[in-house]
Amino acid sequence: MKKILLWVAAIATIVAVVCGVVISRLIEENGRLERNQRALMGEVQLYRTENDRSAASIEALELTVAEFREAHERDAKEIESLGIRLRRAESYAKSAMITTIADTVVVRDTVVVRDSLPRAYRYFAAADAWSRVEGILYGDSLSYAVHSVDTLHQVIHRVPRKFWFIRYGTKAIRQEVWSSNPNTELVYTEYIELPRRKRSR
């Protein structure tokens, strides 16, 4: 009788532990789905920093590798073309920007000798710390080149839950991206986490 009770107690303990693990995983998965739903319903927040630099903020998505492959097939192929196994990736971020340069430049006459014949051209150039534009005007044609240098900065941070004045836990993970070039305007950003425990081939 004692042996039966011991076996029943052992089986009950194992079942309780398994149920606890399953419930814990379900709670965790439910939290992930809720965060993803909130992130998908939210929009990219575009704003400017105190230094008048373009910046963007977005809440992170948490996807399994299988979900990432399905939703971002082209990006997954590009990552793997770099020789990186997708299941080893920690996160993926993508930002889009547009650089606009509006300026007035002085056009000056210059002479260029081609085929032993002097030709009159008009040359213009303008530059700042981030961009340079230069070109040549001849007759009804204009040849020009625009060079723009930029650096994207990115920080991933935790947004805590709030209860009155108490902050605890993690409500969401957010990405903040900003540009160094004042001529650059961020138009889109995306951040996806690939949690290690949820990875699958």
Secondary structure by P-SEA (a helix, b strand, c coil): caaaaaaaaaaaaaaaaaaaaaaaaaaaaaaaaaaaaaaaacccccccccccccbbbbbbbbbcaaaaaaacaaaaaaaaaaccccccccbbbbbbbbbbbbbbbbbbbbbbbcccbbbbbbbbbbbccccccccccccccccbbbbbbbbbbbbbbbbbbbcccccccccbbbbbbbbccccccccbbbbbbbccccccc
